[in-house]
Amino acid sequence: MVDVIERKIHFTNTNTIFNKTDFKDNDEGELLAYHQMLVDVKEMNENEFVNKYLNIVKKITVQFENEEIKDEKEIEKVSGYNNAIVSILKWF
């Protein structure tokens, strides 16, 4: 799993498919999540890791449903964070 997360970080940092300016906030959220998950995947067992990040995704879902996040940049950042988590949890 470490390799997968490291590849995701590398891709997010180096991809030229999307305009970096347009996706700055989204990428920031993704990278934040990937770096946190990289630390946790090394320290936690699989069950702890999956439970922690499923709970985070659930909290983010509630925040979006309740429209708690109003700022457009913050919405993009949290969306990137959420999407990064989901992309890694698919591997479990």
DRENRO-162294 format. One record per residue: z, y, x of N, C-alpha, C, O in turn; residue in one letter. Coordinates in steps of 0.2 Angstrom, whole numbers, plus 5000, padded with zeros to 4 digits. Atoms other than C-alpha are relative to their C-alpha. Last residue first. Example, Ala and Ser with C-alpha at 12.3 -4.5 7.8 and 13.67 -1.06 7.14 Angstrom:
// DRENRO-162294
499949944996503649955068500350054996500450114999S500049945004503949785062500050065004500350055009A
***
This chain:
// DRENRO-162294
499450055001500449864956499949964993500349924992F500050064995498849944962500549954999500549905002W500550055002498650054946499949945005499749895003K499750055005500250134951499549954998499749904996L499650054996499350224965500349954996500349894998I500550034995498050314955500349955004500049895006S500450055004499350354942499549965004499549905003V499550055001500450444955499649944996499749884998I499950034994498950544961500449944999500349885001A500650054999498450584943500149965007499849915007N500050065005500250654940499449955001499549895001N499450044999500250764955500049944996500149884999Y500150044994498550824952500549965002500449905004G500650055002498950864934499849965006499849905006S499750055003500550954940499549944998499749884999V499650034995499551064952500449944997500449885000K500550044995498251104939500449965005500249905007E500350065004499551144926499649965004499649905004I499550055000500551254939499749944996499949884998E500050034994498951354942500549945001500449895004K500650044999498651384924500049965007499849905007E500449974995500451434921499449965002499549905003D500449955003501151374904499550035005498950045004K500349974994502051214908499550054997499050034994I499549964996503251174894499750035006500050085009E500349944997501851134882500550045004500550105003E499549945003502951004873499750075003500050125001N500050005007501550874876500450054997500250084991E500749985002501250924894500050004992499850054989F500149924999503150924898499350024997499350084995Q499649965005503350754889499950075001499850114996V500350005007501950684899500350044995500050074991T500649965000502650744915499750004994499550054991I499749935001504350664911499450055000499450104996K499749995007503450494908500250074999500150104994K500650005004502450504924500250024993499950064989V500349944998504050534934499450024995499450074992I499649955003504850384925499750075001499850124997N500150015007503350274930500450054996500250094991L500649965001503550344948499849994992499550044990Y499949924998505350294950499450034997499550094994K499549975005505150124941500050075001500050114996N500350005006503650074952500450044994500150084991V500549964999504550114968499650014993499550074991F499749935000506150034963499450055000499550104997E499749985006505249874958500250074999500150114995N500649985004504149874974500350024993500050064990E500350065002505649884985499550024995499550074992N499750035006506050054992499649944999499149925002M499350005001505950135009500349964994500849934994E499750024994504150125015500849985000501049945003K500350075000503450144998500249975006500349915006V499750055005504550294996499849935001500249885000D499350014998503950395011500449944996500749904999V500050034993502150365007500749995003500849945006L500150075001502550404989499949965006500249915007M499450035003503150574993500049934999500549895001Q499550004994501650615004500749974998501049945001H500250054995500450554990500550005006500749955008Y499850075003501350654977499949955005500349915006A499250015001501350814987500249944998500649915000L499750014993499550784992500750005000501049965003L500250074998498950764974500449995006500749935007E499650055004499850924968499949935002500449895003G499349994998499051024982500549954997501049925000E500050044994497350944978500850015003501049965006D500050075001497551004960500149965006500549925006N499350015003498051184966500049924998500649894999D499549994995496551194978500749984997501149955000K499550055001495251114967500750015004501049965005F499950015007494151264964500549954999500849954993D499749945003494351324982500249994992500750004990T499350004999494051154989500350064997500950054995K499849934997492351144980500750005001501150004997N499849945005492150964976500150065004500350055010F500350015006491150824985500150064995499750084992I500449945001491650885002499650004994499250034992T500650015005493150765004499650075000499950124999N500649994996494250795020499450004995498850014997T500049954995496050825014499250015003499150075005N499849935003495950734998499950055005499750115003T500549985005495050585006500150074997499750114997F500549984995496350575021499450034995499150084997H499949934997497750585008499450025005499250085004I500149955005496950444998500250075003499850125001K500749985002496650345013499950054995499550094996R500249964995498550365018499250015000499050065001E499849935001499050305001499750045006499550105005I500349975006497950145002500250084999499850124998V500749994998498550105020499650044994499250084995D500049944995500350125015499350025001499150085001V500049945004500050005000500050065004499750115002M
***
